[in-house]
Amino acid sequence: MVEITDQTSVHLALKEPALRIVSLVPSITELLSELELDNEVKGITRFCIHPGHWKYCKTRIGGTKKIKHDMIENLQPDLILANKEENTKEDVEKLREKFPVYTSDVKNLTDAIEMIQHTGLLTGREKQSHELIFSIRNRFERLRKIISGIPEKKALYLLWQNPYMSTGGDTFIHHIMQSAGFKNAFCHFTRYPELTEQQIKESGAEIVLLSSEPFPFNEKHVTKLKNILPRAKVILVDGTFFSWYGSRLAKAPDYFLKLRTRIGIMSSFDPQS
């Protein structure tokens, strides 16, 4: 028997580790692959792009906010993995009527590590999850030591345009920005504030980070933002390293060190050091 209270205070009890899993969250889908659950995962969303080959061999059950309940029911999962922010409350509640649903609510690195630990317990992959957690903790501690003493740069993180949207101080992205040595220009906001060009101009941001998702910013947008904030460094970034809270976290610290080097706020580093 596996018993867990999920991150939304809902109790789950499985008679045995899950053997038929549906993931409604892209970053958790990647985590399941890292935990060696290739055979157990039966359904994923169309936004679950990692690992790439799963799109050819797993049932695609719709989008994260447009779930096809009939397809999930046909899969008869013994565990569904959802997220409070990425999936709708209505979908999760409807799924709970028939299946065990673990819902994560990840706002910081501690929450992410707890989610990984819980996923390992629910799927019989405690050893793999513990090894992954050890790696994540060590690499973020190494990142902290390397950037310790280097003044934070005020950064504007944009994840959408028309309207421009940034990230507030109560989000996972904000926490990860802090861990990477960036001061969030809109930390005084909550959730994902919509911004005017005037607000961006007045933000005082020294760096503008244009995310690859959910809106795919490109060089055209870099030019436009440079016109709005001519003194800031504007750079395209891989948004998965800022917003995905599964196994990708083990790779994130090295990504942030390379990013800081590209921006010019630290010298080059040895990834093996």
Buried (B, 14 or more C-beta within 10 A) or exposed (E): EBEBEBBBEBEBEBEEBBBBBBBBBBBBBBBBBBBEBEEBBBBBBEBBBBBEEBEEEBBBBBBBEEBBEEBBEEBEBBBBBBBBBBBBEEBBEBBBEEBBBBBBBBBBBEBBBBBBBBBBBBBBBBEBBEBBBEBBBEBBEBBEEBBEEEEBBBBBBBBBBEEBBBBBBEBBBBBBBBBBBBBBBBBEBEEBBEBEBEBBEEBEBBBBBBBBBEBEBEEEBBEBBBEBBEEBBBBBBBBBBBBBBBBBBBBBBBBBBEBBEEBEBBEEBEEEE
